[in-house]
Amino acid sequence: MTTAAQLDPQLNRAPEQIRHIHLMGICGTAMAAMAGMLKENGYIVSGSDQNVYPPMSDFLAQAGIAVMQGYRPENLEPRPDLVIVGNVIRAIYPEAQRLAELRIPYLSMPQALGHFFLRSGIRPMVVAGTHGKTTTSSLLATALHRADRSPGFFIGGIVEAFGSNYRIGNGEHFVIEGDEYDTAFFNKVSKFLHYRPHYAIVTSIEFDHADIFADLDQIRASFSQFVRLIPKEGALVACMDDPIVAETAALCSGQIIGYGTGANCRWRLADFAAKGLGSIFAAHKDGKLFGEFALPMPGKHNALNALAVIALLEHVGLSVEEIRHGLASFEGVKRRQQVRGEVNGITVVDDFAHHPTAVRETISALRLAWPERRLLVVFEPRTNTSRRAVFQQDYETAFAGAEMVVVREIMPLDHAAPGDSFSSRQLAAALNAQDIPAEYFPDTDAILAFLLAQAKSGDVIAILSNGGFDNIHVRLLENLKAICL
């Protein structure tokens, strides 16, 4: 197949001259956001997907975007001017094969974001790292918005301040969550390599995405490419507590702004303290107090994410008062330590954590937020990496602080080698050996039945998954309400 860039680097026309754009795999979170942005910019937008269901189907219908079920060749009739191909698409799909036959120009989603929305006059702010990307980019976009900078943004979670995961904006800054996952079947490089970073934040670098990266060295190589994209007049805000980040940051030709907890950091976190579901901390710059801040999120890791935002916002000219207001007024991100409801004194929390480090930090934050309450953690290993054995032992040390852990059996991987699959049974056994009561169950129904039998007033039930988890949060709350009637 021939990419749009190979057919014509300028797609043969400027973006404003293209009329009809078709998106293959449109119901993915990022692809649906791209469709919405293109629609707002006046394009005729259509799409196709084999998983057309709420909430993305509702969002697209409300936007007036036609969506076709399945990847059929006839989806490309009438012929669009451009096709954007999602990373769920495989070259063997009939629609992809028809695309090649028709030689319609096409781009991946990251390429399209760069082509249509990161053009001259825009200074992208790309937030990258194994952990904290969504929260950090949401904090950054919200603070810029509160300071009347009208940022654009493209983020992997729903930012509560906007009720959306995207905004075109009309200011000079465009905030992007920079994912290191690969781009498309015809473009096997990390997405963030297409985002033209002028400014960037790197929070952490660990091994992840075992389905596309063989080892940590491959991930480091991708981040090395990323930081080299930052121009000399740009800047990189890097967490120097992470030695791999520190080593990688040295490759950047722009200004390097270190942050963290160590004395060697230009920006240093100090005086951190939990305050209910929030935190307070001080930010020191070059050894002097820059300001004291309140953040309506628990956890030291979130305070560090906020410190990265402070460093970048100060670099681009915001005052300490503007930054303080932006952080204090942050309304959160859906599925990041989000309280979904409370019934009879039982609080249900939803969080996206799935990597062992994220699980550990989330439990630590919830423990700080509710130190006197019993914490029950429900974990769904759902990603391609978490369903592999690569992190089996790391998960066994990630649940400290929980009073009880419930684990769902994994959905088998299609191409896992014998012995390469994660074992929920083994995790439960290891936790029980540490005196952390743990159970594993084959499905969501069994987990719900167990929770309803075990939960009591005063409990916090934290559900950790990067997927929908069979709508377990709503079902649990509804069942708890039914019991109370």
N, C-alpha and C positions, 0 to 999 in steps of 0.2 A: 504493500500500500504506500501511497505517497501523501505525506503530510501537507497541510496548507502552506507551511513555510517552504517546503520543497517545490510546491507548485508555483508559488509566488510569495516572496517574503512579505508583501503588503496585501496579500489576499486579492490582488488585482484591483482593489478599491480601498478607499479609506473606510473606517468603521461606519461612518454615518451614511455611506452609500449602500451598505448591505441592508436588505429588507427582511428576509426570512431566515431565521436561525433555528435549527433543530437540535435538540439535546438527547443523546442516547444514554439512558440511565438517569433520567431526570428526577426520579423520586429520592435520590440520595440527598442528605441534608445540604451539602455544598452545591450540588448540581441544581437543586430547587432554588437555592439562594441566587445562583448565577442566572437562572431563568427569570426570577423576579427582577433582578437588576437590569437585565436586557429589556424586559417588558417595560419597566419604568423609563428606560431610555428611548422607547418608541419603536422597538423592533417587533416584528411578527414572530412569535415564539411558539414552537410546538415541541413535543417530546415523546419518548417511549420508555417503557420500563416493564419488567416482568413482575414487579411487586408494587402494584398500584393500590395503596390503602392509606387510611388516615395515619398521622395528621398531614403528611405531605400532599396526598391527593386533594384534601380539603383546601390547603393553602393554594395549590396550583389552580383549582377550580375557581376560587375566589379571585385569583389574579387574571382569570380569563384565558388560561393557557391550556390548549388542547393536549391531552395525554392519551397515547395509544398503548393498549395492553400487548406485551410481548415484543420481541425483536424481529419483526417480519420485514421482508424486502419492500413491501408496498408502503411502509411507514415513510419512505422517502419520496412519496408522491403527494402533492406536487413537489417538484425538486426544490429543496432549499438552497439558499446562497452559500450557507456555511453549516457544518455539523460540528457540534462539540461532543466529544466522546468521553464518557465517564470511565473511571478506572475499574468498574465492575464488568465492563464490556470485554469479551474475548474475540479474537480474530475469527473464530469459527462461527460466530453468530450470523444467521442469514442477513440481518440488516447491515452488519459490518462488511460482509462479503459484497453486498449490493453497493455499499458506499465506495468500495474499491473499484467496482466495475464502472460506476458512473463518474468517477474521478471528481467528485465534489470536494472542494477544499474543506479540510477539517483540522481541528485543534483539540488538545486536551483541555480540561477545565482550568488548570493553572496557566496554560499558555493563553487561554481566552481572557482570564482575569488580567494578565499583563497587557494584552493587546488592546482591550477595550477600556480598562479602568485605571491603569498605571502609566498613563502617557505623560507627555511633557508637562512640567509644572507641578506634578504630584511627587511628594517625597514619601515613599512607602516606609512604614514602621512595621517590621516583621518580628513577631515573637516566636522564637523557636526553643526547642529543648524537649527532653523526654517527658518532663513533668511540668504542670502549671501553665501550659500554653493558653488554654481557654480562659482561665481566671485572670491571668496577667494581661492578655490582650483586651479582655472585657473591662478591667480596671482602667487600662490606658485609654480606651475609646470613651468610656464614661467620663473620666476626668477631663479629657479634651472637650467633650461636649458641654460639660458644666462650665468650662472656661470660655464658652462661645467660640470655639475654634472650628466647629462644624466638620468634624472628621468623617471620612468614609471609613467603613470597616467591613471585614469579611471574616467571620469567626465561627468556630465549630460548635457553638452553643448559643442558646437564646439568651441575649443580654436583657435583663429585666427592665433596665432604663428605657429600652426601645421596643421591647416585645418582639424582637427580631434578631436574626444572626447576621444581618447585612444592612448597609446603608451606603448610598452613593456619596452623600456629602458634597459640600462645595468649598471646603478649605484645602489647604496644601497637603495635609497629612491623611494618609490612608493606612489604617491599622489592619494587619493581616495575621491570622494564626498560621504560623509556618510549619506545616507538617512535613516530617522527614519520610513519610510513606511514599511509595512510588506513584508516578503520574498516570500512566496509561500503558496498554499492552504494546504500543508502538514507541513509547518514550519512558524507558525504565530508569528514570532518575527521580530523586526526591522532589516533591512538589515545590519546596521552598526555593529551589534553584531557578524557578521562573518568576519570582516575586520582586526582583529588582530592588533589593533592600538599600535604602539610603541610611536608615537607622535600623538597628536590630537589638533584640534582647535574647540572650541564650541563658536559660535557667539551669540546665543540667544536661549531661550526656551519659546515658546508660545503654546497655544492650536491650533491645526491644524489636518487635516485628520480625520474629524468627522465620516467618514465611518468605521474607524477601532479603533479609540480611543474614549472612552466614555467621558473622561474629561481630564483636565490638569494633574491631579495626575497620570493617566496612562502614559502620555508622560514623566513626570518627572521620573517615575519608569524605563522607558526604557533608558533614558539618564543616570540614576544612574548606571544601569547595564553596560552601555558603558564605562563610565569613570573608573569603577572598573577593566576593562580589561587592562588598561595601566599599564605596569610593573614598578617596582620601579626605574629601570634605564631609564625609559621613561619620557615624560613630557606632560603636558596639558596646552595649552594656552587658557585662559578663559576670556570672557568679563565680568569684574566685575561691569559694569554699570547695568547689568541685575541681580537682586537679586536672581532669581531662578538658574541662571548659577553659581553664587558665592556659593550658598548653595550646589549645586550638585558637584561642583569642589572639595569641601572639602572631598569628598568620594574617590578621586584619591590617590593611593599610590605612584605615581610618583611625580616629581617636578611640582608644580603648578605655572604658570607664568601668572599673571593677567595683563589685558590691558583694556584701556577705557579712560574716560575723568576725572575721579575722582582722588583726591589726594591720595587715598589709592591704586591706581593701580601702579604696578611696571613699566609698560610701559604706558605712558600717551600721548594722542594726544593734541597738542597745536598749536596755530597760524594757524588754518585752514582758508583757503580763496579760493573762487572760482576763476578760471582763464579760462574763456570761457568754453569749453567743458572739462576742466581739473580742477585739484585742486593742491594746494600746502599746505604743513603742516610740522610741526616739530614733531619728536618723542623723548620723554624724557625717559630715563631709570634710575631708582633709583634716580629720582630728578635731573638728569643732562642731558643736551642735547646730544642725540646720533647722530642725523643728521637731515638735512632738505631734504624733498623729494617732487618730482613732480609726479603726477599720471594723466594719460590722461583719467580720468573719472570724471564726476561731482558728487557732493553729499558727505556730511559728513559721511554717512553710508559706502560709499566706502573707504573713508580715514581710517575709523575704521577697515574695512576688511584688508586694506593694512597694518595697524599697527599690526594686528595679525600675518600677514605674516612676517613682519620685526622681530617681537619677536621670532618666531620660527626659521627663517633663521639665526639670530644671535646666537641662542642657538646651532645650529648644525655647526657653525663655519664659516659662510659667513661674509665677511668684509662689512663695511658700503658702500664702493664703489661698490661692487658686488650687494648688495641689491638695492642701488640707481639706478644702471643701469637696473636691472631687472624690477623694477617698472616703470621707465620712458619709457622703451621700450615696455611696455605691449600694445598689439594690440587689446585687447578686447575679448569679447565672443559674438557669435551670439545670438541675441534676448535679450541682456542685454543693454538697452539704445543704441541700434544700429540704426544709421541713415540709413534708407533704400533708401533714395533718396530725391531730391529736385526738384520741378517743379514750375517755375514762382514765386519763393520766398516762396513756401509752402514746409516745411520740414516734412517728414513722419518718425516717430521714432517707433521702435518695442521694446517692453519690455515684459518680462515674468511675471511681477508682477501680483499676484492674491490674496494673503492674504492682509487684510486691512492694516497691518503695512507696507508691501512691496509697496502697492499702495501709501500710504502716503509718504514714503521715496523717491519713484521714482518721484512723482510730485514735491516734495521739491527740488530734484536734478535738474530736468529739469527747474524749476523756477530759480534756481541759474545760470544755463547755459545760459538761454535766458530770462533775466529779463525784457527786453523791448518788447517782442513779445507775441502775444495772444496765449494761450495754450489751445488747444482743446483735451480732453481726451476721448478716446473710450474704453469702458470696456466690456469684455465678461466674465461673471461668468460661468466658465466651469468645475472647479473641483467638486468632490463630496461634498466638504465642502462649497465652495462658492455658490453652488446651494441649500444649506440649510439655514434656517432662523437664524442659530446660530450666524452669523456675521452681521445680517441685520443692527443693530444700529451702529456697528463699521464702516461699509462701509459709513454710512451717515456722518461720521466725517473725512473720509479719503481723500476727494477730494479738500480740501482747497488749493488754489493756481491756480486751473484751472479756465479759463474764461468760459468754456462750457464743459459739460459732456454728452456723448452719451452712453447709456447702451443697450446691447442686451438682449432680453428675454431669459430666461434659457431654455435649453432642459430638460424636466421633468425627475426627478429621478425615477428609477424603483420601489423603495421600500420606498418612502418617506411617512411618516404619514401625515394625513390631518393637514394643518397649518404649516408643517415643511419645506416648500419650500421658498427659497429666492424670493423676489418680486422686479423685476426691476421697476415696476410702483411705488412702495412705495419709492424706492431709489430716483427716479427722483423727486417725490413730495417733499421729504425731502430736497433735494439739492435746488430745486426752492424756498423753504421756507427760505433757507439761502442766497438767492440772487445769487446762482450759477445756471445759466440757464442749464437745463437738459432735455433730451428727452430719451424715450425708444422706441425701435423698435423690431418687431417680427423676423427679419432676417437680414442677411448681405446685401442683395440687397437694402433694405430700408435704412440701415445706409449709404451705399455708395451714394445713391441718395441725402440724406440729406447733407452729407459732401460736395458733389460737388456743391450744392446750397449755402452752407454757407462759404466755405473756400475762403480766399483772401490772396493776397501776404503779406508775413510777418508772417503768421500763422505757428505754430508748432502743428502738429497732432500726438499725442502719442497714440499708440494702445497697450492696456494692455490685454494680454491673455496668458495662458500657453499652448494653442493649435494652430492649423494652422489658425483658424478663417476664413475658406473658402478663403484663399489666399488674404485677404483683402488688404494687404500692396501693393502687385504687382498690383492688380486691381485698387486701388485708384490712384497709380502713373500713370498707363496707361491711365486712364480716364482723369486725369488732363492734361496729355500731349495732348490727343485728343482735349480737349477744347481749348488748346493754339494754335493748328494748324490753 
